Amino acid sequence: MSTNTNANESTTSNVQGFVALLLHAHIPYVRHEEEDITLEERWFFEAVVDSYLPLIEMMERLLEDEVPFHLTLSLSPTLLAMLEDSRLKKRLRRHLTSLCELAQREVIRLWGHADFGPTAKLYADQYHRLKALYDRLRGDLIGKFRSLRSTGCLELITCAATHAFLPLVKNDAALRAQLEAAVTEFRRHFGSAPAGIWLPECGYTPALEPHLQALGLRYFVVDAHAHAQAVMTPQEDAAKAKGAAGTPLRTQSGACAFARDLEAGAQVWSAEVGYPSDANYREYYRDIGYDLGQDGGAEWEYLKPYVLPDGARIHTGFKYYSVTGAAAGDVKAPYHPARAAQKAQQDAEHFVASRVAQLRRLAEEREAVAMAAGDREARPAEPPVIVCPYDAELFGHWWYEGHQWLEAVLRGLAAARSLEGVVVDTTTLGGYAAAHAPTTEAALPVSSWGRGGYAEVWLQPRSQWVHPLLHAAEDRMVLAAQKHPNPELLTKMQQRALNQAARELLLAQSSDWTFILDAETVTTYAANRIETHLSHFHKLLNGLETAASDKELSEFVISLERRSPFLPELHYRLFQTNPSISLNSSLNSSLNSSLSSSLDSTSLKFSSNAKSSPLRILMLAWEYPPRVIGGLARAVCDLSKHLAAFGHEVHVVTCLAPDCLPYERSNGVHIHRVEVLQSTGAIHFLDWVFQMNMAFTDAIHRLTLQGMQFDIIHAHDWLVFYAAKESKNALQLPLLATIHATEYGRNQGKLDTPVQQRIHALENKLADEADQLVVCSLYMQEEVIRLFHVPIHKITHIPNGVIPFRAAAASLENVNPLLSNALFSGDKQNRIIAFLGRLVYEKGVHILIAAMRLVLKRYPEAKLIIAGIGPELEGLERLAAPLGDRVSFTGFLDETDKSQLLLSAELCVIPSLYEPFGLVALEAMANGTPLIVSDTGGLAEIVDHGINGCKVLPGDANALAFQIAHFFEKPDDATELAAAALSKVSEIFHWDQISTLTTETYEKLILLHPQRSGIFPNQKEIIK
């Protein structure tokens, strides 16, 4: 006997189409060490008994009867781990024994009961039969699935490692780990890699593409609206218009993307019209676990051995009522198995007839389109496929008659193959993809099959606290993996600790926990699972970072390994970043919790690499080179140049500077410099800012009148608030704002003057008005949250960058004369200490001058060169006057002169009292200059003390002097730190990476903008 019929083989040549049934089998990892059975382990037992064993029974019957069928089954790694677990196997067998015992007692209890007696006998026969099957298989369901696969009727595929909702995974390395761990586990169980994957909840993001390709995952399933909103080339759009319904699409990585069929889905899933809602079927929620012993007494004593050990009531599986229908209210009619079986047969016949009619309709539509076009050959050559994915647990567990229905469907489809004029066959997804590989390439949008079409189920008010914690853990895991690139340099226990940390993170990422929070069922358990796994994760990495001994680590690691013997081949190196694959374009913590609309293809500009669809970016900044007041000008300039290099169209609106044209294109950036009109005489700064915004708004209006269109507005700091707000509203565009610093921070927490208070208020308004905020450091993220009460999901942390290896001046003749005099004046060899920055109080230059008094007592050849301008200049000159030529002020330095100073300096010192980021620190690191900084703000995040620089407490002149002297005394140590700093800059603060992160933030914001998202308010909810 053989039923190994390929998808493209048929009894006749008149193939009109295929039906692909896919069952997704998944249970979250709910193994527990407790001796007593827990509610959560019962989920697993019930799934095996109600769904998986009956599914095996059904396939064995079909094979025995030589019924040709094809079925695709996805098995999640968490489910496989529990099916393999010897402890759970023993407990599952005890559960089956208990069911058989209770079934016998129910037969006796209901002996002679006209309505319930036959049902009790049905349960007794069923549970004894399933226990016999389990014993025959020796509990090895995995081996049985492997055997069924060998018949060719069943195709097995994988799922993400812990069923994480992939579009909400932040880091590319973490995304890859979920997929690669799953493929490894599948190979371990079945001897070969899977050809396809079930994306949890059909959750698709374009960032998956390079990983699917690298891991050989050739197909997956998305929801129907993902196909409907796919972005295609004009030629491929034309092909689509010629009637390609029921045909999968080819993604950019070459994978085959099948679409879930809405008609077939609604017939099973819909709460209103789906088959399981029929009055004749068994009611799930009426169970003796809740019905018996309501008043205690003998009934409760009878039931107690079969509920949880603590006496909590649960579903036992013994249910005696039918759905009956809403009209009957709470009164339920007795369940009659024969009537339900008859209804299952009728519904199966209806389903088969619907699919046959649907395939005929598709064939007729294609023929009509081809005829209308006068080109019969234009009709797609490949037969359509109707993809019908369902949760495996629906059948038998939630829908008791589901396996009867499914078996009747497969028998009916097999019979339909021989109907005159039509050939309908079942197919596996892999069989169809191999025989009928799609040729129409498209870019798919981020999507899911959950409520609302995207992430509403997993990201809403009850669970919005989860993802920031997961994202922070992802970041830490990636850093830990990068910190230990060579496992052989670690002890075995340290390796196991890192592997277990990776395991705990994956377990915390399970989408089941946030799904439970949304459903408001066992929310305490779900929240505890997230918090416990993350607590274990951080404790493991804390132990590694504090250099805990193997003895200290081993007890904790071994206890966790024993608690969750899951993914035994998992290695922490999966979290090491792959430089050939860019960061995930998924929706991460920047998403807000109000996602409810579907996604519109016109808003989709997602890509997993730098070659994403070009964006038109309107950037607003009050300073831009050559107009440089602070670090903002350099940050905006470097970012805009690199975005332009990525292929985006960047327009910067800024203030007109002397000797500059009103418009120029420089390094690919369109620069629109606006003249700001001022009244005669002195003008208040805030008044000038308002006039600047009016000029910016007029300039933007002129651009739009000229036909210029933009995709997003990017505002830099509060000074452009008015223009940003006006443009956002007028152009109906999303607004991204970068908060480079705050007035509160600049003034050390004091807002004493009306001007300070007004600036603070404008910063607050900008934070409110912006759809998303970007900050350059975690320090700034905390400050913005605290000051402006911004939710964390509205903030994205993207560091500033630096262009490394800036060359020094080719000739000293070209160097700024003040700098040249400062470098080479005097009759001794100068040991240069450099400071670069704006001369304002918060930069702490007065602390550095105070430290110089102490340094010069020991090293009289030391010389401090202060580069910069600002309101504190005169005061600092007076403060430094007693030190003579040992302190020099050069004024503003351009980029070449800055590089010359840094390369000439023995060390660079940044003694800031407040520093949101610290761009000068990056420039010093990039030029290989040893660095001393204050342990504050963004500087504290950039510099690792004793690794790539040194940190001192802010405001402590004595500590600063000591550290400078130490560098002078041991220059080799300083050089070693500088080399490590240069390496860090190249790896983390490179503009290519920062531009990628910024682009992804733009794309997410555009995708979610209400003016750009298609909304389908009448779309019926499916049962999920």
Long-range contacts (C-beta under 8 A, 24 or more apart in sequence): 1-63, 1-66, 2-151, 2-152, 3-62, 3-63, 3-66, 3-67, 3-68, 3-69, 3-151, 3-152, 3-153, 4-151, 4-152, 4-153, 5-68, 5-70, 5-152, 5-425, 6-431, 6-434, 6-435, 7-70, 7-425, 7-427, 7-428, 7-431, 7-432, 7-434, 7-435, 7-436, 8-431, 8-432, 8-435, 8-436, 10-417, 10-423, 10-425, 11-417, 11-418, 11-423, 12-423, 14-421, 14-422, 14-423, 15-383, 15-423, 15-425, 16-359, 16-360, 16-362, 16-363, 16-383, 16-384, 16-422, 16-423, 16-424, 17-246, 17-359, 17-362, 17-363, 17-383, 17-384, 17-385, 17-386, 17-424, 18-383, 18-384, 18-385, 18-386, 18-424, 18-425, 18-426, 18-427, 18-432, 19-355, 19-385, 19-386, 19-388, 19-413, 19-424, 19-425, 19-426, 19-427, 20-70, 20-72, 20-258, 20-385, 20-386, 20-387, 20-388, 20-426, 20-427, 20-428, 20-429, 20-432, 21-70, 21-71, 21-72, 21-388, 21-390, 21-406, 21-409, 21-410, 21-426, 22-71, 22-72, 22-73, 22-74, 22-198, 22-221, 22-387, 22-388, 22-389, 22-390, 22-429, 23-55, 23-71, 23-72, 23-73, 23-74, 23-389, 23-390, 23-391, 23-392, 23-395, 24-74, 24-76, 24-159, 24-198, 24-389, 24-390, 24-391, 24-392, 25-51, 25-52, 25-73, 25-74, 25-75, 25-76, 25-79, 25-391, 25-392, 25-393, 26-74, 26-75, 26-76, 26-78, 26-79, 26-159, 26-163, 26-200, 26-391, 26-392, 26-393, 27-76, 27-78, 27-79, 27-82, 27-393, 28-78, 28-162, 28-163, 28-510, 28-512, 28-513, 29-78, 29-81, 29-82, 29-162, 29-507, 29-510, 29-564, 29-566, 30-82, 31-81, 31-82, 31-85, 31-87, 31-88, 31-563, 31-564, 31-565, 31-566, 33-562, 33-563, 36-308, 36-309, 36-310, 37-91, 37-95, 37-308, 37-309, 38-308, 39-308, 39-312, 39-314, 39-522, 39-525, 40-522, 40-525, 41-88, 41-91, 42-95, 42-308, 42-314, 44-82, 44-88, 44-92, 45-91, 45-92, 45-95, 46-315, 46-317, 46-397, 47-79, 47-392, 47-393, 47-397, 48-83, 48-92, 48-141, 49-95, 49-96, 49-99, 49-127, 49-130, 49-317, 50-317, 50-393, 50-396, 50-397, 50-400, 51-392, 51-393, 51-394, 51-395, 51-396, 51-397, 52-141, 52-392, 53-130, 53-133, 53-134, 53-141, 54-130, 54-395, 54-396, 54-403, 55-392, 55-395, 55-396, 55-403, 56-133, 56-137, 56-141, 56-144, 56-145, 56-148, 57-129, 57-130, 57-133, 57-403, 58-403, 58-406, 58-407, 59-148, 59-153, 59-154, 61-407, 62-153, 62-407, 62-410, 62-411, 63-151, 63-153, 67-410, 67-411, 67-414, 68-153, 68-414, 68-417, 68-426, 69-153, 69-410, 69-413, 69-414, 69-426, 70-153, 70-154, 70-155, 70-425, 70-426, 70-427, 70-428, 70-431, 71-153, 71-154, 71-155, 71-410, 71-426, 71-428, 72-154, 72-155, 72-156, 72-157, 72-196, 72-428, 72-429, 72-430, 73-145, 73-154, 73-155, 73-156, 73-157, 73-392, 74-156, 74-157, 74-158, 74-159, 74-197, 74-198, 75-145, 75-156, 75-157, 75-158, 75-159, 75-186, 76-158, 76-159, 76-160, 76-163, 76-182, 76-198, 77-158, 77-159, 77-160, 77-161, 77-162, 77-181, 77-182, 77-185, 77-186, 77-566, 77-567, 78-161, 78-162, 78-163, 78-510, 78-566, 80-142, 80-185, 80-186, 80-189, 81-185, 81-565, 81-566, 81-567, 83-141, 83-142, 84-142, 84-189, 85-565, 89-139, 92-134, 92-139, 93-131, 93-134, 93-135, 93-139, 96-127, 96-130, 96-131, 96-134, 97-131, 98-305, 98-306, 99-127, 99-131, 99-317, 100-124, 100-127, 100-128, 100-131, 102-306, 102-316, 102-318, 103-127, 103-128, 103-318, 105-302, 106-288, 106-318, 109-302, 115-320, 115-334, 115-336, 116-320, 116-334, 118-336, 118-337, 119-320, 119-334, 119-335, 119-336, 119-337, 120-318, 120-320, 122-337, 123-317, 123-318, 142-189, 146-189, 146-190, 146-191, 149-190, 154-428, 155-195, 155-196, 155-428, 155-429, 155-430, 155-431, 156-186, 156-190, 156-194, 157-194, 157-195, 157-196, 157-197, 157-198, 157-429, 157-430, 158-182, 158-183, 158-185, 158-186, 158-194, 158-196, 158-197, 158-198, 158-217, 159-197, 159-198, 159-199, 159-200, 160-197, 160-199, 160-200, 161-185, 161-506, 161-567, 162-506, 162-507, 162-509, 162-510, 163-200, 163-510, 163-511, 163-512, 164-200, 164-506, 164-509, 164-510, 164-511, 165-200, 165-201, 165-203, 165-448, 165-455, 165-458, 165-511, 165-514, 166-199, 166-200, 166-203, 166-204, 166-205, 166-208, 166-586, 167-203, 167-204, 167-205, 167-446, 167-448, 167-454, 167-455, 167-586, 167-587, 168-203, 168-455, 168-458, 168-459, 168-467, 168-586, 168-587, 168-588, 168-591, 169-474, 169-509, 169-584, 169-586, 169-588, 170-467, 170-470, 170-471, 170-474, 170-475, 170-584, 170-586, 170-588, 170-589, 171-471, 171-474, 171-475, 171-478, 171-575, 171-577, 171-583, 171-584, 172-207, 172-577, 172-578, 172-581, 172-582, 172-583, 172-584, 173-474, 173-477, 173-478, 173-481, 173-574, 173-575, 173-576, 173-577, 173-578, 174-474, 174-477, 174-478, 174-505, 174-509, 174-575, 174-584, 175-207, 175-208, 175-211, 175-584, 175-586, 176-211, 176-574, 176-578, 176-581, 177-502, 177-506, 177-574, 177-575, 178-506, 178-509, 179-208, 179-211, 179-212, 179-215, 179-217, 180-211, 180-215, 180-574, 181-506, 181-567, 181-570, 181-574, 183-215, 183-216, 183-217, 184-567, 184-569, 184-570, 185-567, 185-569, 188-568, 188-569, 195-219, 195-430, 195-433, 196-220, 196-429, 196-430, 196-433, 198-389, 200-511, 201-448, 201-449, 201-450, 201-457, 201-458, 201-511, 201-1024, 202-226, 202-260, 202-389, 202-447, 202-448, 202-449, 202-450, 203-447, 203-448, 203-450, 203-455, 203-511, 204-257, 204-444, 204-445, 204-446, 204-447, 204-448, 205-446, 205-584, 205-585, 205-586, 205-587, 205-606, 206-252, 206-443, 206-444, 206-446, 206-585, 206-606, 206-607, 206-608, 207-582, 207-583, 207-584, 207-585, 207-586, 207-606, 207-608, 208-608, 209-251, 209-252, 209-253, 209-255, 209-608, 210-253, 210-580, 210-581, 210-582, 210-608, 210-609, 211-581, 212-251, 212-253, 212-255, 213-253, 213-254, 213-255, 214-581, 217-255, 218-254, 218-255, 218-256, 218-430, 218-433, 219-248, 219-255, 219-256, 219-257, 219-258, 219-429, 219-430, 219-433, 220-255, 220-256, 220-257, 220-258, 221-257, 221-258, 221-259, 221-260, 221-387, 221-389, 221-429, 222-257, 222-258, 222-259, 222-260, 222-444, 222-447, 223-259, 223-260, 223-447, 223-448, 223-449, 223-453, 224-259, 224-260, 224-261, 224-262, 225-447, 225-453, 225-598, 225-599, 225-1016, 226-257, 226-259, 226-444, 226-445, 226-447, 226-599, 227-257, 227-259, 227-442, 227-444, 228-601, 229-444, 229-445, 229-447, 229-598, 229-599, 229-600, 229-601, 229-604, 229-1014, 230-442, 230-443, 230-444, 230-445, 230-601, 231-442, 231-443, 231-445, 231-601, 231-604, 231-613, 232-440, 232-441, 232-442, 232-443, 233-441, 236-440, 236-441, 236-442, 239-380, 239-440, 240-440, 241-369, 242-366, 242-369, 242-370, 242-373, 242-378, 242-379, 242-380, 243-362, 243-365, 243-366, 243-368, 243-369, 243-370, 243-379, 243-380, 244-366, 244-380, 244-440, 245-362, 245-365, 245-366, 245-384, 246-359, 246-362, 246-384, 246-385, 246-386, 247-380, 247-382, 247-384, 247-385, 247-438, 247-440, 248-385, 248-432, 248-433, 248-438, 249-438, 249-440, 249-441, 249-442, 249-444, 250-437, 250-438, 250-439, 250-440, 250-441, 250-442, 251-441, 251-442, 251-443, 251-444, 252-441, 252-443, 256-429, 256-433, 256-437, 256-438, 257-438, 257-442, 257-444, 258-385, 258-387, 258-429, 259-387, 260-387, 260-388, 260-389, 260-449, 261-386, 261-387, 261-388, 263-354, 263-358, 264-351, 264-354, 264-355, 264-358, 264-386, 264-387, 264-388, 265-388, 265-389, 265-390, 265-1022, 266-1020, 266-1022, 267-350, 267-351, 267-354, 268-388, 268-390, 268-394, 269-390, 269-1022, 269-1023, 269-1024, 270-1020, 270-1022, 270-1023, 271-1021, 271-1022, 271-1023, 272-1020, 274-1023, 275-347, 275-351, 275-399, 275-405, 276-323, 276-394, 276-398, 276-399, 276-402, 277-323, 278-323, 278-343, 278-347, 279-322, 279-323, 279-324, 279-325, 279-333, 280-322, 280-323, 280-336, 280-339, 280-340, 280-342, 280-343, 281-322, 281-323, 281-340, 281-343, 281-344, 281-399, 281-400, 281-401, 282-319, 282-321, 282-322, 282-323, 282-335, 282-340, 282-400, 282-401, 283-319, 283-321, 283-322, 283-323, 283-324, 283-332, 283-335, 284-315, 284-319, 284-397, 284-398, 284-400, 286-319, 286-320, 286-321, 286-332, 287-315, 287-316, 287-317, 287-318, 287-319, 288-316, 288-318, 288-319, 288-320, 289-313, 289-314, 289-315, 289-316, 289-318, 290-315, 319-400, 340-400, 340-401, 340-404, 341-401, 341-404, 343-401, 344-401, 344-404, 344-405, 344-408, 345-404, 345-408, 347-405, 348-404, 348-405, 348-406, 348-408, 348-409, 348-412, 349-408, 349-412, 351-405, 351-409, 351-412, 352-409, 352-412, 352-413, 352-416, 352-424, 355-386, 355-413, 355-424, 356-416, 356-419, 356-422, 356-424, 358-386, 359-384, 359-386, 359-422, 359-424, 360-422, 382-436, 382-438, 383-436, 385-427, 385-432, 385-436, 387-429, 443-604, 443-606, 443-607, 443-613, 445-599, 445-601, 445-604, 445-606, 445-1007, 446-586, 446-587, 446-599, 446-604, 446-606, 446-1007, 447-598, 447-599, 449-1022, 449-1024, 450-1024, 451-1021, 451-1024, 452-595, 452-596, 452-597, 452-598, 453-597, 453-598, 453-599, 453-1016, 453-1019, 454-587, 454-595, 454-597, 454-598, 454-599, 455-587, 455-591, 455-595, 456-595, 456-596, 457-514, 457-515, 457-518, 457-1024, 458-511, 458-514, 458-515, 458-518, 459-514, 459-587, 459-591, 459-593, 459-595, 460-518, 460-593, 460-594, 460-595, 461-593, 462-517, 462-518, 462-520, 462-523, 463-514, 463-517, 463-518, 464-593, 464-791, 464-793, 466-513, 466-514, 466-517, 466-530, 467-588, 467-589, 467-591, 467-793, 468-589, 468-792, 468-793, 469-530, 469-534, 470-505, 470-508, 470-509, 470-530, 470-534, 471-588, 471-589, 473-505, 473-508, 473-534, 473-537, 473-538, 474-505, 476-537, 476-538, 476-541, 477-501, 477-502, 477-505, 477-537, 477-541, 477-572, 477-575, 478-575, 478-576, 478-577, 480-541, 480-544, 480-572, 480-575, 481-572, 481-573, 481-574, 481-575, 481-576, 482-576, 482-577, 484-572, 485-576, 487-571, 487-572, 487-573, 491-550, 492-550, 493-550, 493-553, 493-554, 493-557, 494-544, 494-550, 494-553, 495-572, 496-557, 496-561, 497-540, 497-543, 497-544, 497-553, 497-557, 498-540, 498-544, 498-572, 499-570, 499-571, 499-572, 500-536, 500-540, 500-557, 500-560, 500-561, 501-536, 501-537, 501-540, 501-541, 501-572, 502-570, 502-571, 502-572, 502-574, 502-575, 503-560, 503-564, 503-566, 503-567, 503-570, 504-533, 504-534, 504-536, 504-537, 504-540, 504-560, 504-564, 505-533, 505-534, 505-537, 506-567, 506-570, 507-533, 507-564, 507-566, 508-533, 508-534, 508-537, 536-560, 581-608, 581-609, 582-608, 582-609, 582-610, 582-996, 583-993, 583-996, 583-997, 583-1000, 584-608, 584-1000, 585-612, 585-1000, 585-1003, 585-1004, 587-1004, 587-1007, 587-1008, 588-1004, 589-792, 589-793, 589-795, 589-796, 590-772, 590-793, 590-794, 590-795, 590-796, 590-1001, 590-1004, 590-1005, 591-793, 591-1004, 591-1008, 592-791, 592-793, 592-794, 592-1008, 593-791, 593-793, 595-1008, 597-1010, 597-1013, 597-1014, 597-1015, 597-1016, 598-1013, 598-1014, 598-1015, 598-1016, 598-1019, 599-1007, 599-1013, 599-1014, 600-1012, 600-1013, 600-1014, 601-1014, 602-1012, 603-1006, 603-1007, 603-1009, 603-1012, 603-1013, 604-1007, 605-711, 605-1002, 605-1003, 605-1006, 605-1007, 606-1003, 606-1007, 607-1003, 609-996, 610-646, 610-647, 610-992, 610-995, 610-996, 610-999, 611-647, 612-646, 612-999, 612-1003, 614-647, 614-648, 614-649, 615-648, 615-649, 615-711, 615-712, 615-999, 615-1002, 615-1003, 615-1006, 616-648, 616-649, 616-651, 616-708, 616-709, 616-710, 616-711, 616-712, 617-643, 617-648, 617-649, 617-650, 617-651, 617-710, 617-711, 617-712, 617-714, 617-1002, 618-651, 618-653, 618-700, 618-710, 618-712, 618-713, 618-714, 618-727, 618-733, 619-650, 619-651, 619-652, 619-653, 619-713, 619-714, 619-715, 619-716, 620-652, 620-653, 620-654, 620-696, 620-713, 620-714, 620-715, 620-716, 620-720, 620-723, 620-724, 620-727, 621-652, 621-653, 621-654, 621-716, 621-717, 621-720, 622-654, 622-655, 622-689, 622-692, 622-716, 622-717, 622-719, 622-720, 623-654, 623-655, 624-652, 624-654, 624-655, 624-657, 624-671, 624-673, 626-657, 626-659, 626-660, 627-654, 627-655, 627-657, 627-660, 628-892, 629-838, 630-838, 631-740, 631-800, 631-837, 631-838, 631-917, 631-919, 631-920, 632-716, 632-717, 632-740, 634-919, 635-716, 635-740, 635-776, 635-800, 635-919, 636-716, 637-669, 638-800, 638-801, 638-802, 638-803, 638-991, 639-801, 639-991, 639-994, 639-995, 639-998, 640-669, 641-667, 641-668, 641-669, 642-801, 642-991, 642-992, 642-994, 642-995, 643-995, 643-998, 643-999, 644-668, 644-669, 645-995, 646-995, 646-996, 646-999, 648-999, 651-703, 651-708, 651-710, 653-696, 653-699, 653-700, 653-723, 655-692, 672-699, 672-703, 674-698, 674-699, 685-755, 686-755, 686-758, 686-759, 689-719, 690-722, 692-719, 692-720, 692-723, 693-719, 693-720, 693-721, 693-722, 693-723, 693-726, 694-722, 694-723, 696-720, 696-723, 697-722, 697-723, 697-726, 697-727, 700-727, 700-731, 701-730, 704-731, 711-1002, 711-1006, 712-736, 712-1002, 712-1005, 712-1006, 714-738, 714-1002, 715-766, 715-770, 716-740, 717-741, 717-766, 718-743, 718-759, 718-762, 718-763, 718-766, 721-762, 721-765, 721-766, 721-769, 724-766, 724-769, 724-770, 725-765, 725-769, 728-769, 732-1011, 733-1009, 733-1011, 734-771, 734-772, 734-1005, 734-1006, 734-1008, 734-1009, 735-769, 735-770, 735-771, 735-772, 736-770, 736-771, 736-772, 736-773, 736-774, 736-1001, 736-1002, 736-1005, 737-766, 737-767, 737-769, 737-770, 737-772, 737-773, 737-774, 738-773, 738-774, 738-775, 738-776, 739-763, 739-766, 739-767, 739-773, 739-774, 739-775, 739-780, 739-784, 740-776, 740-916, 740-917, 741-780, 741-914, 741-916, 742-780, 742-783, 742-784, 742-787, 742-916, 744-783, 744-787, 745-783, 745-842, 745-914, 745-916, 745-937, 746-840, 746-842, 746-914, 747-842, 748-842, 748-913, 748-914, 760-787, 763-787, 763-788, 764-788, 770-794, 771-1005, 771-1008, 771-1009, 772-796, 772-1001, 772-1004, 772-1005, 774-798, 774-998, 774-1001, 775-916, 776-800, 776-916, 776-917, 776-938, 777-916, 777-917, 777-937, 777-938, 777-941, 778-941, 779-916, 779-936, 779-937, 779-938, 779-940, 779-941, 780-916, 780-917, 780-937, 780-938, 783-916, 796-997, 796-1001, 798-994, 798-997, 798-998, 798-1001, 799-917, 799-938, 799-988, 799-989, 799-994, 800-917, 800-919, 800-922, 800-989, 800-994, 801-922, 801-989, 801-990, 801-991, 801-993, 801-994, 802-919, 802-922, 802-923, 802-925, 802-926, 802-985, 802-989, 802-991, 803-926, 803-991, 804-926, 804-982, 804-985, 804-986, 804-990, 805-926, 805-927, 806-895, 806-898, 806-899, 806-923, 806-926, 806-927, 807-899, 808-896, 808-899, 808-900, 808-903, 808-904, 809-896, 809-897, 809-899, 809-900, 814-896, 815-896, 815-897, 815-900, 816-890, 816-891, 816-893, 816-894, 816-897, 818-888, 818-889, 818-890, 818-891, 819-865, 819-867, 819-890, 819-893, 819-897, 819-900, 819-901, 821-888, 822-863, 822-865, 822-888, 822-890, 823-865, 823-900, 823-901, 823-904, 825-885, 825-888, 826-863, 826-885, 828-860, 828-861, 829-861, 830-861, 830-862, 830-863, 831-859, 831-861, 831-862, 831-863, 831-906, 831-968, 832-863, 832-865, 832-901, 832-904, 832-905, 832-906, 833-862, 833-863, 833-864, 833-865, 833-905, 833-906, 833-907, 833-908, 833-909, 833-964, 834-864, 834-865, 834-867, 834-901, 834-902, 834-904, 834-905, 834-907, 834-908, 834-909, 834-924, 834-929, 835-864, 835-865, 835-866, 835-867, 835-868, 835-908, 835-909, 835-910, 835-911, 836-867, 836-868, 836-893, 836-898, 836-901, 836-902, 836-908, 836-920, 836-923, 836-924, 837-867, 837-868, 837-910, 837-912, 837-920, 838-868, 838-869, 838-870, 839-866, 839-868, 839-869, 839-870, 839-871, 839-872, 839-873, 839-876, 840-870, 840-871, 840-872, 841-872, 841-913, 842-912, 842-913, 842-914, 842-915, 843-870, 843-910, 843-911, 843-912, 843-913, 843-915, 844-911, 844-912, 844-913, 844-934, 844-954, 844-955, 845-872, 845-876, 845-911, 846-872, 846-875, 846-876, 846-879, 847-911, 847-913, 847-954, 847-955, 847-956, 847-957, 847-960, 848-909, 848-911, 848-957, 848-960, 849-876, 849-879, 849-880, 849-883, 849-887, 850-957, 851-911, 851-957, 851-958, 851-960, 851-961, 851-964, 852-880, 852-883, 852-886, 852-887, 852-961, 853-882, 853-883, 854-957, 854-958, 854-961, 855-961, 855-964, 855-965, 855-968, 856-883, 856-886, 858-965, 859-965, 859-968, 860-886, 862-886, 862-964, 862-968, 863-887, 863-888, 864-888, 865-890, 865-901, 865-905, 866-890, 867-891, 867-892, 867-893, 867-897, 867-898, 867-901, 868-892, 868-893, 898-923, 899-927, 902-927, 902-929, 903-927, 903-928, 903-929, 905-929, 906-930, 906-967, 906-968, 906-971, 906-974, 907-931, 907-932, 907-964, 907-967, 907-974, 908-932, 909-933, 909-960, 909-964, 910-934, 910-939, 911-952, 911-954, 911-960, 912-936, 912-937, 912-939, 912-954, 913-954, 913-955, 915-939, 917-942, 918-942, 921-949, 922-985, 922-989, 924-981, 925-949, 925-978, 925-981, 925-982, 925-984, 925-985, 926-982, 926-985, 928-978, 928-979, 928-981, 928-982, 929-978, 930-967, 930-974, 930-975, 930-977, 930-978, 930-981, 931-977, 931-978, 931-981, 932-960, 932-963, 932-964, 932-967, 942-989, 943-981, 944-984, 946-977, 947-977, 947-980, 948-977, 948-978, 948-980, 948-981, 948-983, 948-984, 949-977, 949-978, 949-981, 950-977
